[in-house]
Amino acid sequence: MNVEVDDSRGDAFRRVRDKRTHVLPIEARWLGRVNFADALKLQEKIVAQKRSDPHTADTVLLLEHDPVYTIGRTPDQSSLRGGSHLAHPFFRINRGGQATYHGPGQLIGYPIIDLRHRGQDLHKYLRWIESLLIEFLAEFGIEAHSREGLTGVWVQQRKIASIGVGVRHWITMHGFALNVCGDLSPFGQITPCGISNVIMTSMERETGKTVSVVEAAAAFEKLPGQWLSDLRAEGAWLLPA
């Protein structure tokens, strides 16, 4: 598998621990540019490891993709607009949601988290990702928000981050795509997330400043240490010490 981890930036991605007793830590790993198929294989490998060893740390993979379109396992494929015109590879994957685009200029985050430790609440998990991104964007002076009835993060009526997750045995896969910089025109070849006439935006467009994906990834790991504490719920089981 052609995945190369950038260990030279190890200091930039420290382990962030939930301070509650017996709750697994979370580890952030910056992988650099990874093609979609290899990133999918890596996610599946980590999910399998967590299934076989419940003590395996929860992980957030941070990366950037080569251009690719994806769609969830939905009978409604209309957001692809047929699909034959797409200029980049296309994958049907085990997440929720309609078609989206990933490519250079996006910060991709794949949290691989065992929700058995976090309350087994998918709705709460999705809202947690949204809140995390809203908090992150505020650090760059971007006032973002969620929207009732829609998943993702918005700046006024413009969409800046897409979210789609999959779950196997309560272990999460996939996650979020935050538009940091670069060309957004590939979104125009689909109906992003099945939302007609949606306007996509990026951190660069909203701030008028140059921001790289590497810079955004380094900033992302500096969020407060209670990343996962908000996911805890009554009834979640804890691991023995």
TIKE-272236 format. One record per residue (C-alpha): residue number from 1; residue in three letters; x, y, z. Coordinates in pm, 1 decimal. Each point is the difference from the previous one (the first is absolute). Example, Ala and Ser with C-alpha at 12.3 -4.5 7.8 and 13.67 -1.06 7.14 Angstrom:
BEGIN
<site nr="1" rest="ALA" xx="1230.0" yy="-450.0" zz="780.0"/>
<site nr="2" rest="SER" xx="137.0" yy="344.0" zz="-66.0"/>
//
This chain:
BEGIN
<site nr="1" rest="MET" xx="0.0" yy="0.0" zz="0.0"/>
<site nr="2" rest="ASN" xx="152.5" yy="328.1" zz="-108.4"/>
<site nr="3" rest="VAL" xx="-60.0" yy="205.7" zz="313.9"/>
<site nr="4" rest="GLU" xx="282.1" yy="209.9" zz="135.0"/>
<site nr="5" rest="VAL" xx="-26.5" yy="148.8" zz="348.8"/>
<site nr="6" rest="ASP" xx="185.7" yy="327.6" zz="48.0"/>
<site nr="7" rest="ASP" xx="186.3" yy="-78.2" zz="323.4"/>
<site nr="8" rest="SER" xx="212.8" yy="313.1" zz="-37.2"/>
<site nr="9" rest="ARG" xx="-291.0" yy="203.8" zz="136.1"/>
<site nr="10" rest="GLY" xx="-62.7" yy="-224.2" zz="298.4"/>
<site nr="11" rest="ASP" xx="25.3" yy="285.7" zz="249.5"/>
<site nr="12" rest="ALA" xx="-283.3" yy="183.7" zz="-171.3"/>
<site nr="13" rest="PHE" xx="-249.3" yy="-275.8" zz="75.3"/>
<site nr="14" rest="ARG" xx="1.7" yy="-84.4" zz="369.3"/>
<site nr="15" rest="ARG" xx="-219.3" yy="-255.3" zz="170.8"/>
<site nr="16" rest="VAL" xx="-307.8" yy="163.9" zz="151.9"/>
<site nr="17" rest="ARG" xx="-145.0" yy="-191.1" zz="295.2"/>
<site nr="18" rest="ASP" xx="-345.9" yy="10.4" zz="147.7"/>
<site nr="19" rest="LYS" xx="66.8" yy="52.8" zz="369.9"/>
<site nr="20" rest="ARG" xx="-280.0" yy="-232.1" zz="110.0"/>
<site nr="21" rest="THR" xx="129.3" yy="-323.0" zz="154.0"/>
<site nr="22" rest="HIS" xx="29.6" yy="-302.0" zz="-229.3"/>
<site nr="23" rest="VAL" xx="-107.0" yy="184.9" zz="-314.1"/>
<site nr="24" rest="LEU" xx="219.4" yy="-63.4" zz="-302.8"/>
<site nr="25" rest="PRO" xx="225.5" yy="277.6" zz="-129.5"/>
<site nr="26" rest="ILE" xx="-37.0" yy="147.1" zz="-345.0"/>
<site nr="27" rest="GLU" xx="292.9" yy="19.7" zz="-238.8"/>
<site nr="28" rest="ALA" xx="24.2" yy="237.0" zz="-297.8"/>
<site nr="29" rest="ARG" xx="209.8" yy="-119.1" zz="-294.4"/>
<site nr="30" rest="TRP" xx="96.4" yy="224.1" zz="-290.7"/>
<site nr="31" rest="LEU" xx="42.6" yy="-216.5" zz="-311.4"/>
<site nr="32" rest="GLY" xx="54.9" yy="264.7" zz="-266.8"/>
<site nr="33" rest="ARG" xx="-137.9" yy="-68.1" zz="-351.0"/>
<site nr="34" rest="VAL" xx="-158.7" yy="-346.9" zz="-23.6"/>
<site nr="35" rest="ASN" xx="-210.0" yy="-138.9" zz="-283.3"/>
<site nr="36" rest="PHE" xx="-351.6" yy="-97.9" zz="98.6"/>
<site nr="37" rest="ALA" xx="31.3" yy="-376.9" zz="-45.5"/>
<site nr="38" rest="ASP" xx="307.4" yy="-20.8" zz="224.2"/>
<site nr="39" rest="ALA" xx="-163.7" yy="218.1" zz="265.9"/>
<site nr="40" rest="LEU" xx="-304.9" yy="-226.4" zz="-4.2"/>
<site nr="41" rest="LYS" xx="218.8" yy="-308.6" zz="48.5"/>
<site nr="42" rest="LEU" xx="176.6" yy="170.1" zz="290.7"/>
<site nr="43" rest="GLN" xx="-330.8" yy="83.8" zz="167.2"/>
<site nr="44" rest="GLU" xx="-119.3" yy="-357.9" zz="-40.1"/>
<site nr="45" rest="LYS" xx="326.2" yy="-130.0" zz="148.0"/>
<site nr="46" rest="ILE" xx="-32.9" yy="222.7" zz="308.2"/>
<site nr="47" rest="VAL" xx="-366.9" yy="-92.1" zz="46.3"/>
<site nr="48" rest="ALA" xx="97.4" yy="-368.0" zz="-7.6"/>
<site nr="49" rest="GLN" xx="274.8" yy="63.4" zz="255.7"/>
<site nr="50" rest="LYS" xx="-244.8" yy="175.8" zz="231.6"/>
<site nr="51" rest="ARG" xx="-248.6" yy="-284.3" zz="-32.3"/>
<site nr="52" rest="SER" xx="263.1" yy="-256.0" zz="99.3"/>
<site nr="53" rest="ASP" xx="157.4" yy="215.1" zz="273.6"/>
<site nr="54" rest="PRO" xx="-239.2" yy="238.3" zz="183.2"/>
<site nr="55" rest="HIS" xx="299.6" yy="174.2" zz="159.6"/>
<site nr="56" rest="THR" xx="117.7" yy="134.3" zz="-337.7"/>
<site nr="57" rest="ALA" xx="-1.9" yy="379.8" zz="18.1"/>
<site nr="58" rest="ASP" xx="-266.4" yy="201.5" zz="-176.9"/>
<site nr="59" rest="THR" xx="155.4" yy="171.8" zz="-300.9"/>
<site nr="60" rest="VAL" xx="-61.2" yy="299.9" zz="-225.8"/>
<site nr="61" rest="LEU" xx="172.2" yy="-34.0" zz="-337.3"/>
<site nr="62" rest="LEU" xx="73.6" yy="341.5" zz="-150.8"/>
<site nr="63" rest="LEU" xx="84.9" yy="5.9" zz="-368.1"/>
<site nr="64" rest="GLU" xx="-57.4" yy="142.0" zz="-345.2"/>
<site nr="65" rest="HIS" xx="-131.7" yy="-196.1" zz="-298.6"/>
<site nr="66" rest="ASP" xx="72.2" yy="-8.7" zz="-367.9"/>
<site nr="67" rest="PRO" xx="-315.8" yy="103.7" zz="-193.3"/>
<site nr="68" rest="VAL" xx="-284.0" yy="-248.5" zz="49.6"/>
<site nr="69" rest="TYR" xx="-379.6" yy="-14.8" zz="20.5"/>
<site nr="70" rest="THR" xx="-182.3" yy="-216.3" zz="254.4"/>
<site nr="71" rest="ILE" xx="-358.0" yy="-85.9" zz="86.4"/>
<site nr="72" rest="GLY" xx="-158.3" yy="-194.3" zz="284.5"/>
<site nr="73" rest="ARG" xx="-207.1" yy="-315.3" zz="-24.2"/>
<site nr="74" rest="THR" xx="-322.5" yy="169.7" zz="-93.3"/>
<site nr="75" rest="PRO" xx="-249.0" yy="-117.9" zz="-264.7"/>
<site nr="76" rest="ASP" xx="-29.2" yy="361.8" zz="-117.5"/>
<site nr="77" rest="GLN" xx="302.6" yy="66.4" zz="-222.4"/>
<site nr="78" rest="SER" xx="-141.3" yy="315.5" zz="-159.2"/>
<site nr="79" rest="SER" xx="264.6" yy="223.8" zz="161.1"/>
<site nr="80" rest="LEU" xx="253.9" yy="-154.7" zz="-240.4"/>
<site nr="81" rest="ARG" xx="-193.9" yy="143.0" zz="-296.1"/>
<site nr="82" rest="GLY" xx="55.9" yy="-325.9" zz="-183.8"/>
<site nr="83" rest="GLY" xx="369.4" yy="-26.7" zz="87.0"/>
<site nr="84" rest="SER" xx="135.9" yy="-74.8" zz="-348.1"/>
<site nr="85" rest="HIS" xx="127.1" yy="357.2" zz="-38.7"/>
<site nr="86" rest="LEU" xx="212.1" yy="-1.1" zz="316.0"/>
<site nr="87" rest="ALA" xx="365.4" yy="80.5" zz="-65.5"/>
<site nr="88" rest="HIS" xx="134.5" yy="-173.8" zz="310.4"/>
<site nr="89" rest="PRO" xx="-28.6" yy="-349.3" zz="155.4"/>
<site nr="90" rest="PHE" xx="-324.4" yy="-89.2" zz="173.1"/>
<site nr="91" rest="PHE" xx="-63.6" yy="-223.8" zz="303.8"/>
<site nr="92" rest="ARG" xx="-316.9" yy="-133.1" zz="164.1"/>
<site nr="93" rest="ILE" xx="81.4" yy="-40.3" zz="367.9"/>
<site nr="94" rest="ASN" xx="-152.3" yy="-100.5" zz="333.8"/>
<site nr="95" rest="ARG" xx="-100.7" yy="341.5" zz="126.5"/>
<site nr="96" rest="GLY" xx="-321.5" yy="191.6" zz="8.1"/>
<site nr="97" rest="GLY" xx="-82.5" yy="280.5" zz="-237.5"/>
<site nr="98" rest="GLN" xx="5.6" yy="103.1" zz="-362.2"/>
<site nr="99" rest="ALA" xx="284.6" yy="83.0" zz="-237.7"/>
<site nr="100" rest="THR" xx="292.3" yy="216.7" zz="94.4"/>
<site nr="101" rest="TYR" xx="343.1" yy="92.9" zz="-132.9"/>
<site nr="102" rest="HIS" xx="338.1" yy="-32.8" zz="171.8"/>
<site nr="103" rest="GLY" xx="321.3" yy="147.6" zz="-132.1"/>
<site nr="104" rest="PRO" xx="304.1" yy="217.7" zz="58.0"/>
<site nr="105" rest="GLY" xx="-76.5" yy="290.9" zz="230.7"/>
<site nr="106" rest="GLN" xx="-226.5" yy="-198.1" zz="232.5"/>
<site nr="107" rest="LEU" xx="87.8" yy="-111.5" zz="350.8"/>
<site nr="108" rest="ILE" xx="-146.8" yy="-348.1" zz="32.6"/>
<site nr="109" rest="GLY" xx="-61.9" yy="-136.1" zz="348.1"/>
<site nr="110" rest="TYR" xx="-82.3" yy="-365.6" zz="61.9"/>
<site nr="111" rest="PRO" xx="-76.8" yy="-56.6" zz="369.5"/>
<site nr="112" rest="ILE" xx="15.0" yy="-372.9" zz="77.6"/>
<site nr="113" rest="ILE" xx="-172.1" yy="-9.7" zz="334.9"/>
<site nr="114" rest="ASP" xx="-158.0" yy="-281.2" zz="198.4"/>
<site nr="115" rest="LEU" xx="-340.0" yy="143.8" zz="88.5"/>
<site nr="116" rest="ARG" xx="-57.8" yy="-275.3" zz="255.2"/>
<site nr="117" rest="HIS" xx="225.1" yy="213.4" zz="220.9"/>
<site nr="118" rest="ARG" xx="-187.9" yy="317.6" zz="-98.4"/>
<site nr="119" rest="GLY" xx="-365.9" yy="-79.9" zz="48.4"/>
<site nr="120" rest="GLN" xx="-91.8" yy="-169.9" zz="-331.0"/>
<site nr="121" rest="ASP" xx="-185.9" yy="308.6" zz="-123.0"/>
<site nr="122" rest="LEU" xx="51.8" yy="68.9" zz="-372.5"/>
<site nr="123" rest="HIS" xx="-202.5" yy="321.6" zz="2.9"/>
<site nr="124" rest="LYS" xx="212.3" yy="136.3" zz="282.7"/>
<site nr="125" rest="TYR" xx="315.0" yy="-108.3" zz="-183.1"/>
<site nr="126" rest="LEU" xx="-97.4" yy="192.5" zz="-315.3"/>
<site nr="127" rest="ARG" xx="-82.9" yy="310.4" zz="203.9"/>
<site nr="128" rest="TRP" xx="336.5" yy="-36.6" zz="175.6"/>
<site nr="129" rest="ILE" xx="187.3" yy="9.3" zz="-332.0"/>
<site nr="130" rest="GLU" xx="-193.7" yy="310.8" zz="-101.4"/>
<site nr="131" rest="SER" xx="78.1" yy="171.5" zz="331.5"/>
<site nr="132" rest="LEU" xx="366.4" yy="-92.1" zz="-28.7"/>
<site nr="133" rest="LEU" xx="24.7" yy="158.9" zz="-345.4"/>
<site nr="134" rest="ILE" xx="-193.5" yy="310.0" zz="106.3"/>
<site nr="135" rest="GLU" xx="238.6" yy="46.3" zz="291.8"/>
<site nr="136" rest="PHE" xx="298.1" yy="-52.4" zz="-228.3"/>
<site nr="137" rest="LEU" xx="-119.3" yy="254.7" zz="-257.3"/>
<site nr="138" rest="ALA" xx="-59.2" yy="257.5" zz="272.6"/>
<site nr="139" rest="GLU" xx="375.5" yy="-8.1" zz="67.2"/>
<site nr="140" rest="PHE" xx="43.4" yy="139.2" zz="-353.4"/>
<site nr="141" rest="GLY" xx="-262.7" yy="268.7" zz="48.2"/>
<site nr="142" rest="ILE" xx="-263.3" yy="-190.3" zz="-200.8"/>
<site nr="143" rest="GLU" xx="-348.6" yy="3.0" zz="152.1"/>
<site nr="144" rest="ALA" xx="-138.4" yy="-337.0" zz="-102.1"/>
<site nr="145" rest="HIS" xx="-312.8" yy="-188.0" zz="104.1"/>
<site nr="146" rest="SER" xx="-205.3" yy="-311.4" zz="-56.9"/>
<site nr="147" rest="ARG" xx="-341.7" yy="4.4" zz="-167.8"/>
<site nr="148" rest="GLU" xx="-319.1" yy="-164.0" zz="118.1"/>
<site nr="149" rest="GLY" xx="-74.7" yy="-314.6" zz="-196.2"/>
<site nr="150" rest="LEU" xx="336.3" yy="-0.2" zz="-183.0"/>
<site nr="151" rest="THR" xx="331.7" yy="-160.1" zz="87.8"/>
<site nr="152" rest="GLY" xx="314.6" yy="204.6" zz="-46.6"/>
<site nr="153" rest="VAL" xx="139.6" yy="343.0" zz="85.8"/>
<site nr="154" rest="TRP" xx="-97.7" yy="326.9" zz="-161.4"/>
<site nr="155" rest="VAL" xx="102.2" yy="366.5" zz="-20.7"/>
<site nr="156" rest="GLN" xx="-329.6" yy="181.3" zz="-47.3"/>
<site nr="157" rest="GLN" xx="-148.6" yy="-193.5" zz="-296.1"/>
<site nr="158" rest="ARG" xx="335.2" yy="-127.1" zz="-129.0"/>
<site nr="159" rest="LYS" xx="120.4" yy="-350.9" zz="82.0"/>
<site nr="160" rest="ILE" xx="356.6" yy="-26.9" zz="125.5"/>
<site nr="161" rest="ALA" xx="11.6" yy="-357.3" zz="135.3"/>
<site nr="162" rest="SER" xx="-172.6" yy="-326.2" zz="-90.9"/>
<site nr="163" rest="ILE" xx="-51.8" yy="-291.2" zz="238.0"/>
<site nr="164" rest="GLY" xx="-77.1" yy="-364.1" zz="-75.3"/>
<site nr="165" rest="VAL" xx="67.6" yy="-290.4" zz="232.8"/>
<site nr="166" rest="GLY" xx="-18.9" yy="-377.1" zz="-1.1"/>
<site nr="167" rest="VAL" xx="-12.4" yy="-230.0" zz="301.3"/>
<site nr="168" rest="ARG" xx="104.6" yy="-363.4" zz="39.7"/>
<site nr="169" rest="HIS" xx="-75.3" yy="-167.0" zz="332.9"/>
<site nr="170" rest="TRP" xx="-23.5" yy="352.5" zz="150.5"/>
<site nr="171" rest="ILE" xx="344.9" yy="95.0" zz="-131.8"/>
<site nr="172" rest="THR" xx="-10.4" yy="306.6" zz="-224.1"/>
<site nr="173" rest="MET" xx="153.1" yy="52.6" zz="-344.2"/>
<site nr="174" rest="HIS" xx="15.9" yy="288.4" zz="-248.1"/>
<site nr="175" rest="GLY" xx="-75.2" yy="341.7" zz="151.6"/>
<site nr="176" rest="PHE" xx="38.3" yy="355.3" zz="-129.7"/>
<site nr="177" rest="ALA" xx="140.3" yy="198.6" zz="-290.3"/>
<site nr="178" rest="LEU" xx="83.5" yy="362.7" zz="79.1"/>
<site nr="179" rest="ASN" xx="61.4" yy="229.6" zz="-296.4"/>
<site nr="180" rest="VAL" xx="318.5" yy="186.6" zz="82.8"/>
<site nr="181" rest="CYS" xx="120.3" yy="141.1" zz="-332.4"/>
<site nr="182" rest="GLY" xx="30.1" yy="-74.4" zz="-369.6"/>
<site nr="183" rest="ASP" xx="-235.9" yy="-75.6" zz="-285.9"/>
<site nr="184" rest="LEU" xx="-365.5" yy="-62.0" zz="91.1"/>
<site nr="185" rest="SER" xx="-123.4" yy="-33.1" zz="-358.9"/>
<site nr="186" rest="PRO" xx="-13.0" yy="-386.5" zz="7.0"/>
<site nr="187" rest="PHE" xx="-299.9" yy="32.8" zz="234.1"/>
<site nr="188" rest="GLY" xx="-182.5" yy="147.2" zz="-297.9"/>
<site nr="189" rest="GLN" xx="-1.6" yy="-339.5" zz="-173.4"/>
<site nr="190" rest="ILE" xx="-230.4" yy="-149.3" zz="264.4"/>
<site nr="191" rest="THR" xx="-279.6" yy="109.0" zz="233.4"/>
<site nr="192" rest="PRO" xx="210.4" yy="18.9" zz="316.1"/>
<site nr="193" rest="CYS" xx="-158.3" yy="-203.1" zz="280.4"/>
<site nr="194" rest="GLY" xx="-320.2" yy="-1.4" zz="-204.5"/>
<site nr="195" rest="ILE" xx="-65.5" yy="369.3" zz="70.9"/>
<site nr="196" rest="SER" xx="-103.8" yy="190.9" zz="-312.1"/>
<site nr="197" rest="ASN" xx="162.2" yy="337.2" zz="-66.8"/>
<site nr="198" rest="VAL" xx="229.3" yy="-25.4" zz="300.8"/>
<site nr="199" rest="ILE" xx="295.8" yy="239.7" zz="-0.2"/>
<site nr="200" rest="MET" xx="326.8" yy="-152.7" zz="120.1"/>
<site nr="201" rest="THR" xx="257.4" yy="216.3" zz="173.8"/>
<site nr="202" rest="SER" xx="339.3" yy="-39.8" zz="167.9"/>
<site nr="203" rest="MET" xx="202.8" yy="143.6" zz="284.0"/>
<site nr="204" rest="GLU" xx="210.6" yy="189.1" zz="-252.8"/>
<site nr="205" rest="ARG" xx="-304.4" yy="157.5" zz="-163.2"/>
<site nr="206" rest="GLU" xx="-158.8" yy="95.8" zz="330.3"/>
<site nr="207" rest="THR" xx="312.9" yy="156.8" zz="150.4"/>
<site nr="208" rest="GLY" xx="165.6" yy="135.4" zz="-313.2"/>
<site nr="209" rest="LYS" xx="323.9" yy="-147.9" zz="133.7"/>
<site nr="210" rest="THR" xx="219.3" yy="-283.7" zz="-124.2"/>
<site nr="211" rest="VAL" xx="-38.7" yy="-310.9" zz="214.9"/>
<site nr="212" rest="SER" xx="158.9" yy="-333.9" zz="-89.9"/>
<site nr="213" rest="VAL" xx="-138.3" yy="-341.9" zz="89.6"/>
<site nr="214" rest="VAL" xx="316.2" yy="-74.2" zz="199.7"/>
<site nr="215" rest="GLU" xx="-50.3" yy="317.8" zz="202.2"/>
<site nr="216" rest="ALA" xx="-365.7" yy="-83.2" zz="58.3"/>
<site nr="217" rest="ALA" xx="88.6" yy="-353.6" zz="111.7"/>
<site nr="218" rest="ALA" xx="260.4" yy="127.7" zz="245.6"/>
<site nr="219" rest="ALA" xx="-253.8" yy="245.0" zz="143.5"/>
<site nr="220" rest="PHE" xx="-269.1" yy="-267.0" zz="24.4"/>
<site nr="221" rest="GLU" xx="193.3" yy="-202.7" zz="258.1"/>
<site nr="222" rest="LYS" xx="17.9" yy="300.9" zz="232.4"/>
<site nr="223" rest="LEU" xx="-370.3" yy="-9.8" zz="78.2"/>
<site nr="224" rest="PRO" xx="-83.8" yy="-35.3" zz="372.6"/>
<site nr="225" rest="GLY" xx="89.7" yy="-331.2" zz="162.6"/>
<site nr="226" rest="GLN" xx="-361.2" yy="-98.0" zz="61.8"/>
<site nr="227" rest="TRP" xx="-49.4" yy="-109.6" zz="-361.1"/>
<site nr="228" rest="LEU" xx="-178.4" yy="-314.7" zz="105.8"/>
<site nr="229" rest="SER" xx="-146.0" yy="85.7" zz="338.7"/>
<site nr="230" rest="ASP" xx="-312.2" yy="142.3" zz="-162.0"/>
<site nr="231" rest="LEU" xx="-66.4" yy="-337.8" zz="-160.2"/>
<site nr="232" rest="ARG" xx="-30.3" yy="-175.6" zz="335.7"/>
<site nr="233" rest="ALA" xx="-348.5" yy="-100.8" zz="103.8"/>
<site nr="234" rest="GLU" xx="-164.3" yy="-191.0" zz="280.4"/>
<site nr="235" rest="GLY" xx="18.0" yy="-372.5" zz="-71.0"/>
<site nr="236" rest="ALA" xx="326.3" yy="9.8" zz="-196.9"/>
<site nr="237" rest="TRP" xx="224.5" yy="-282.6" zz="114.5"/>
<site nr="238" rest="LEU" xx="352.6" yy="62.7" zz="121.0"/>
<site nr="239" rest="LEU" xx="308.6" yy="-210.3" zz="-50.1"/>
<site nr="240" rest="PRO" xx="176.5" yy="-154.6" zz="298.6"/>
<site nr="241" rest="ALA" xx="313.7" yy="188.2" zz="97.3"/>
//
